[in-house]
């Protein structure tokens, strides 16, 4: 199901800047017990993205009401909110373009996520690297061609997902989630100030770590850092937390903190 500006619809003007330039942003959310998980963080992500891209802000109260009501009708699924700058004149300039469009859709969750969370998965390493762009880093904007190429490359391998590096050979994320690793009981995650997406689940993991006084550090580091990690896991809002069993030929048999975070996920 799709809604555009609160009305059921599956169409958008071809002149919309999302179509023409990828001019917009989005977030995807899990629905559990008829409520959107971490909705406050998702809403904050949307508001921050609108400010960073100078897109006229929509009626956030109306969106909040729509999402809250829609969640009561979703069974084992998710909701996606995509916001575009709307239609405008020819050319890159967004001047006088303030016809913001809010597109909401629902979807079913893949059934294999439960198995991933319980048993873990193996990762490869992508041969496609991310460019550096601090102006857009962290946002889940609509310009996702790098991720399309990365996913296309992974599909030609036997791996379900892969570690993605930037052009400086620093670890960034995977094709579908944020990355964490544990070394000597301390938690680490890549610094995403130059590339990558700051996920909502990543922010929540940081909150849990802070509440329970678990040290966490955001770092720029190369792939060799993972070779000596004690355990590794990935996160996103839909599959939540998935333990990593192996990255190429590097095995991880310990998942103690990973499973601990799974247990604490919605306790704060």
Phi, psi and omega in degrees: 000142180230143175229135176243118183053041175084354181252137179298124184195152175237023182231153179215138180304138180295342178279355180299140185290345172295320178286319185282321188224003186066036188271086180172194184204169183204170172211149178238139191228146176268140176254128181223127181055041176067021176227148177282124178291131175058036182303321180300320179289322178295317180296320177297321177300317180296315181296318180295320180295320178299319179293314182296326181265002181055041175266133180305126185289137177283184177281098184294328179294320178294321178294317178302316180296317180298314182294318180298317180290319182295323182300330181290346182253358182264127179249117179049059182208199182217169178231137177244134175243123180236127182241129180243162178287343182094190182277150179206181180290172180292141180109166184290331187300129177269012183304135179064015177258101182228022180272062185303134179248134179245115183248123180241136178219158177243157181204164178268149178276141175301136183289339183282352179299323180299319179292320177303312184296326183278315188256342182083173180222168174257150179239148168260195174232122184294140175273000177253128184252153181275141173286164180262127181207084182299338180294327183247353184303140178095327183282151172260069182278176186274357178274087189244027182295326176300316181291325177298315180293321178297313181296322178298320179293317180297324182297344179270002179248183177266004183269150176280333182202174183209150171292136179245130178256164171264180185290353173263009179068023174270146176294136179242302187189196166246180182292340185232001183197172174275158188243138174226151171216158183243134175219120180054046177066013175249144184262137179232152176209150181296143171285122185251032181283348181245337181196159176099178182243127175278097184288153177296318179295326177299316179298323180290321177300318178298322179294315179299316180300318180295316181300322184261014174058042175262123181296135178220139183223134174266126189224155166263120180204159182270178186297330182302335178301322182290335182296336182249012179288152178279322175204159184222141172213161178238158183222148158203175188290340184266307178271352175070268183227123181236123177289147178255124181272328185201141170239108189054247182258011180262119184262144176232112183260350181258130179225028187302305182290328178301309181291330176298316178296324176301318181292326184269002195307311184245029181268359180225000000 
